[in-house]
Amino acid sequence: MQLNGVMNENKLIIAAAGSGKTTFLVNEALKYTSESVLITTYTEANEAEIKKKIFAKKKCMPSNITVQTWFSLLLQHGVRPYQGALNECLFDKEVKGMLLSEGQSGVKYSFIKNGKSINVRYKEDNEFDSFYFTKNWKIYSDKLSKFVYKCNENTRGEILNRLSRAYSHIFIDEVQDLAGYDLELIKLLFKTKASSLLVGDPRQVTYLTHHESKNGKYKDGRIKEFIQNECKRPIQCTIDETILNNSHRNNQIICDFSSKLYPEYSQAFACTCNTCRQNITEHEGVFLINEKDVDEYLDKYHPIQLRWDTRVKVNSSFPVINFGESKGQTFDRVLIYPTEEMKKWIQNNSTKLKNATRAKLYVGLTRAKHSVAIIT
C-alpha cells in the first residue's frame, strides 16, 4: 500500500490455538536488526512471555526491539506528551498512571430502582476530569484509548505519526483482546508509514476488556470483520488464515471437534511433524464420560480438571483450574465440567452459544495434547 509516497505493509494473521503465534511474532521481529520494532500486547503476562522468548533466542534484548503492554504504550506516547491537547486543565496536571477498570468506570452515584442498582456516571462534556480520571489522577483503563484517539484528533494525527517515526515495524500480539477505540487507533495506524503485523485468535476472547459502545458490533474478538468492513481502501490490511493454522498442541480429533465451534474461521489442522506427534498414547481424542465414572477416570489418566467457576464441585484430590485461567497453557489431558449451555451444544453442534460460553469451551478443548474428556 502506498501512503504519502511511502510503501508499508499491514497484515492480520488469524492463528489457531497451539499454533505458536507468539513464537512466530518473535521470530519475525528478530529478522530486523537495524530497523526499530515495537511488540505490544494486552496483558503483562503475555508481555513477560514475549520477553522470555526473545531472551531464550538472543540471551539479551536487542536494542532495536521494544516490548510493552498496549496500556503502557498509550500512556507513554499518547497521554503524557499530548494530554493538554484534549483539555487545557491538564496542562498543569500529572497523570499518575492507570487504574484497571473491571466494569464501566466513572460512577458518580448509584440508586435502587425496582430492586436493581442503577449507576449514574459522570458526563464527558462538563465533568471531564471525573469522567476520565480518578481523584488522584489515574486514567481509567476503559477510557484510555478514547482519550488517546481524541488527543490524536486534536493534534491532527501527531500521536500516530510519532509512533511511526519511533518504530518502523509495529507488531500487536493477542490482537483479539482489543476493542472499542483501540480498533480506531489500529485503523489510524494502518495509514502511517509504519508496517503493522497483527496476530491473534478471535476464538479465545475469554473476558470483556471494554464496555465502550464504540465499535460494539466488533467486540468478542471480531477483528477480522472490523478490518473487512472498516479498513477498506485507501486503508489496506491483508488477512491470512493459513500460515498459523496448524496446531503444535492438539491432535487432529481435537482440532476437528473444536473447529466446529467457529465454522466462520478456517478449519485447524494438527501439525504432523515428528516432534509434535511423538509420544502418541493409546487414549487419544475427545470422549464423553458419565458422572459416576469421573473418579475412576481421574485415577487412570490424571487429567487437569477445567470448570467455569469455583462453585462447580470437583474432585479436590486432583488439580483444577477455571477455563479462563487455562488460556495459554498446555496439558496432556483435560477433563471438562461443562455448563448446561455447553451440554446442549455437545448434543447438537448447531445449537447457539453465547459468545463467552463458546470462547471458554474452545479454550478448554484446545488445552490438551492427547485427550479431552467431557462429563455428561
C-alpha positions in Angstrom: 0.0 0.0 0.0 1.3 3.4 -0.9 0.7 6.3 1.5 2.4 9.7 1.3 5.0 8.2 -1.0 6.0 5.5 1.5 5.4 1.8 1.0 4.1 0.0 4.0 2.5 -3.4 4.7 -0.3 -4.3 7.1 -1.3 -7.8 7.9 -3.7 -9.6 10.2 -2.9 -13.3 10.9 -5.7 -15.4 12.4 -4.0 -18.1 14.4 -5.3 -21.4 15.6 -4.9 -22.5 19.3 -1.5 -24.0 19.8 0.0 -22.7 16.5 2.8 -20.8 18.2 1.6 -17.3 17.3 3.8 -15.6 19.9 6.9 -17.5 18.8 6.1 -16.7 15.2 5.8 -13.0 16.1 9.1 -13.0 18.0 10.9 -14.7 15.1 9.5 -12.1 12.7 10.7 -9.3 14.9 14.2 -10.8 15.2 14.6 -10.7 11.4 15.1 -6.9 11.7 18.5 -5.9 13.0 18.7 -2.3 12.0 15.1 -1.1 11.9 13.2 -0.3 15.0 10.5 -2.8 16.1 7.7 -2.4 18.7 5.9 -5.5 20.1 2.8 -4.7 22.1 0.2 -6.9 23.7 -2.7 -6.5 26.1 -1.6 -8.3 29.2 1.5 -8.1 31.4 1.7 -11.9 31.4 2.0 -12.0 27.7 4.5 -9.1 27.7 6.6 -11.3 30.0 6.2 -14.3 27.8 7.4 -12.4 24.7 10.5 -11.1 26.5 11.2 -14.6 27.8 11.1 -16.0 24.2 13.4 -13.2 23.0 15.9 -13.8 25.8 15.8 -17.5 25.1 16.9 -16.9 21.5 19.2 -13.9 21.8 20.3 -14.1 25.5 19.6 -10.3 25.6 17.0 -7.8 24.5 18.1 -6.4 21.1 18.5 -2.6 21.2 16.2 -2.1 18.3 13.2 -4.0 19.8 10.8 -2.6 22.4 8.3 -4.8 24.2 5.5 -3.2 26.2 1.8 -3.6 27.0 -0.8 -1.7 25.0 -1.8 0.4 28.0 1.8 1.3 28.7 2.2 2.3 25.0 -0.8 4.6 25.1 0.3 6.3 28.3 3.9 6.9 27.0 3.2 8.0 23.5 -0.4 9.3 23.7 -1.5 10.6 27.1 1.5 12.2 28.7 3.0 14.0 25.7 -0.3 15.4 24.4 -2.8 15.4 27.4 -3.2 19.2 27.2 -4.5 18.9 23.6 -7.7 17.4 24.8 -8.4 19.8 27.7 -6.4 22.8 28.9 -7.0 21.8 32.6 -4.4 19.0 32.0 -1.5 21.3 31.2 -0.7 21.6 34.9 -1.7 18.1 35.9 0.5 15.0 36.3 -1.2 11.8 35.1 -0.1 9.2 37.6 -0.7 6.1 35.7 -3.8 4.0 35.0 -6.5 2.3 37.1 -7.6 -1.1 35.6 -11.4 -1.0 35.4 -13.3 -4.2 35.7 -16.6 -2.6 34.7 -17.6 0.7 33.2 -15.8 3.4 35.1 -16.7 6.9 36.3 -19.6 6.2 38.6 -21.0 9.4 40.2 -23.6 7.8 42.4 -26.0 4.8 42.5 -29.6 4.3 43.4 -32.1 1.4 43.6 -35.0 1.2 41.2 -37.3 -1.8 41.0 -34.9 -3.8 43.1 -32.0 -3.1 40.7 -28.9 -0.9 41.3 -28.6 1.9 38.8 -25.3 3.7 38.2 -25.2 7.3 37.2 -21.9 8.2 35.6 -20.0 11.5 35.1 -20.5 13.3 31.8 -17.6 13.8 29.4 -18.5 17.3 28.3 -19.0 19.1 31.7 -17.3 16.7 34.1 -14.2 15.9 32.1 -11.8 15.2 34.9 -14.1 12.8 36.8 -15.1 11.1 33.5 -11.5 10.2 32.6 -9.6 10.2 35.9 -9.7 9.1 39.5 -9.3 11.7 42.2 -5.6 11.0 42.3 -5.3 11.5 38.5 -5.1 8.0 37.3 -6.8 7.4 34.0 -9.4 4.7 33.8 -8.3 1.8 31.6 -11.6 1.6 29.7 -11.3 5.4 28.7 -7.6 5.3 27.8 -7.8 4.5 24.1 -10.7 7.0 23.7 -8.6 9.7 25.4 -5.6 9.0 23.1 -7.9 8.9 20.0 -9.3 12.3 20.8 -5.8 13.8 21.5 -4.6 12.4 18.2 -7.6 14.1 16.5 -6.9 17.4 18.2 -3.3 17.3 17.2 -4.1 16.3 13.6 -2.6 12.9 13.8 0.6 13.7 15.7 0.3 10.8 18.1 0.2 8.1 15.4 2.8 10.0 13.4 5.0 10.0 16.5 4.7 6.2 16.8 5.5 5.6 13.1 8.6 7.9 13.5 9.7 5.9 16.5 9.1 2.4 15.1 9.3 1.1 11.5 7.5 -2.1 12.4 4.7 -2.4 14.9 3.6 -5.9 16.0 0.4 -6.5 18.1 0.1 -9.9 19.8 -3.3 -11.2 21.1 -5.0 -8.6 19.0 -8.4 -10.2 19.6 -8.3 -8.6 23.1 -8.5 -5.0 21.7 -11.9 -3.4 21.3 -13.7 -0.1 21.3 -11.5 2.9 20.5 -8.5 0.5 20.3 -9.8 -0.5 16.9 -10.0 3.1 15.8 -6.3 3.5 16.7 -5.4 0.4 14.7 -7.2 1.8 11.7 -5.2 5.1 12.0 -2.0 3.1 12.5 -2.6 1.4 9.1 -2.5 4.9 7.5 1.0 5.7 8.8 4.4 4.8 7.2 5.0 2.0 9.8 4.3 -1.6 8.8 1.8 -3.4 11.1 1.6 -7.1 11.9 -1.4 -8.2 14.0 -1.6 -11.7 15.4 -4.4 -13.3 17.4 -7.0 -16.0 17.8 -10.5 -14.4 17.8 -11.8 -17.6 19.3 -10.0 -17.1 22.6 -11.7 -13.9 24.0 -12.5 -15.2 27.4 -13.1 -11.9 29.1 -14.5 -8.5 28.0 -11.8 -5.8 28.0 -14.0 -2.8 27.2 -17.5 -1.6 28.0 -17.3 1.2 25.4 -20.2 1.4 22.9 -17.8 2.4 20.1 -17.4 -0.5 17.6 -19.7 -2.6 19.8 -20.6 -4.9 17.0 -16.9 -5.9 16.7 -16.4 -6.9 20.3 -15.8 -10.5 21.3 -12.8 -10.7 19.0 -14.3 -9.7 15.7 -11.1 -8.1 14.5 -11.4 -9.9 11.1 -14.9 -8.4 10.5 -13.7 -4.9 11.6 -10.8 -4.9 9.1 -13.0 -6.3 6.3 -15.8 -3.7 6.9 -14.0 -0.6 8.2 -10.4 -0.7 6.8 -11.1 -0.6 3.1 -9.1 1.3 0.5 -7.2 3.6 0.7 -6.6 1.8 4.0 -5.5 -1.8 3.4 -4.7 -4.8 5.5 -4.4 -8.3 4.2 -5.8 -11.2 6.2 -4.1 -14.5 6.5 -5.9 -17.6 7.9 -3.5 -20.3 6.8 0.1 -19.5 7.9 -0.7 -20.2 11.6 -3.4 -22.8 11.1 -1.5 -25.8 12.3 -1.7 -26.7 16.0 1.5 -28.0 17.6 -0.5 -28.9 20.7 -3.8 -30.6 19.7 -4.2 -33.9 17.7 -6.5 -33.9 14.7 -9.5 -35.2 16.5 -9.4 -32.3 19.0 -8.8 -29.9 16.1 -11.8 -31.2 14.2 -14.1 -31.0 17.3 -13.0 -27.6 18.5 -13.2 -26.1 14.9 -17.0 -26.9 14.9 -17.4 -24.1 17.5 -16.3 -21.5 15.0 -17.3 -22.5 11.5 -16.7 -18.9 10.3 -13.0 -19.4 10.6 -10.7 -21.8 8.8 -10.5 -25.4 10.0 -7.5 -26.0 12.2 -5.1 -28.9 11.5 -2.7 -30.8 13.7 0.9 -30.4 12.9 2.3 -33.7 11.5 6.0 -33.2 12.3 7.8 -35.9 14.3 8.3 -33.5 17.2 4.7 -32.6 17.6 3.3 -36.1 17.1 5.8 -38.1 19.3 4.7 -39.9 22.4 1.2 -40.8 21.0 -0.7 -42.8 23.6 -3.5 -45.4 23.5 -6.0 -42.8 24.7 -6.2 -40.0 22.1 -9.2 -37.9 21.1 -12.4 -36.5 22.6 -14.6 -38.6 24.9 -17.8 -38.3 26.8 -17.9 -39.9 30.3 -20.6 -40.4 32.9 -20.5 -38.6 36.1 -20.3 -41.8 38.1 -17.0 -42.7 36.2 -15.2 -39.4 36.9 -13.1 -40.6 39.9 -12.0 -43.7 38.1 -11.1 -41.7 35.0 -9.1 -39.2 37.1 -7.2 -42.1 38.8 -6.4 -43.7 35.4 -5.5 -40.7 33.2 -4.7 -37.8 35.6 -6.2 -35.0 33.5 -6.4 -31.4 34.6 -9.9 -30.5 35.6 -11.4 -27.5 33.9 -14.5 -25.7 35.2 -16.5 -22.5 34.7 -16.1 -21.2 38.3 -15.3 -22.3 41.8 -18.9 -23.2 42.6 -18.6 -26.3 40.4 -17.9 -29.3 42.6 -14.8 -31.3 41.5 -12.5 -34.0 42.9 -10.2 -32.0 45.1 -7.6 -34.7 45.1 -6.6 -33.7 41.5 -5.6 -30.3 40.1 -8.3 -28.0 38.9 -8.4 -24.5 37.2 -11.0 -22.3 35.6 -11.4 -22.1 31.8 -10.1 -18.5 31.8 -7.0 -19.4 33.8 -6.1 -22.2 31.5 -5.7 -19.9 28.5 -2.2 -20.1 27.0 -1.4 -23.3 28.9 -0.8 -26.9 27.6 -1.7 -30.1 29.3 -1.5 -33.8 28.2 -5.2 -34.3 29.1 -8.1 -32.3 30.4 -11.4 -33.1 32.0 -14.2 -30.6 31.3 -17.1 -29.9 33.6 -19.5 -28.4 31.1 -22.3 -25.9 31.8 -25.8 -26.7 30.8 -25.4 -24.5 27.7 -22.3 -26.3 26.7 -24.0 -29.7 27.1 -26.8 -28.6 24.7 -24.1 -27.7 22.1 -22.3 -31.0 22.6 -25.6 -32.9 21.9 -26.3 -30.7 18.9 -23.5 -28.7 17.3 -26.0 -26.4 15.6 -27.2 -25.0 18.9 -26.4 -21.4 19.5 -23.9 -20.5 22.3 -23.3 -17.2 24.0 -20.0 -15.6 22.9 -18.4 -16.0 26.4 -19.5 -19.7 26.7 -18.3 -20.5 23.2 -14.9 -19.0 23.8 -14.4 -20.7 27.2 -15.4 -24.1 25.7 -13.0 -23.6 22.8 -10.2 -22.7 25.2 -10.9 -25.7 27.3 -11.0 -28.1 24.4 -7.7 -26.8 22.9 -5.6 -27.1 26.1 -5.0 -30.8 25.6 -2.3 -32.6 23.6 -3.8 -36.1 23.8 -7.3 -36.3 25.2 -10.3 -34.2 26.2 -13.0 -35.8 28.4 -16.4 -34.1 28.8 -18.6 -35.1 31.7 -22.2 -35.8 30.7 
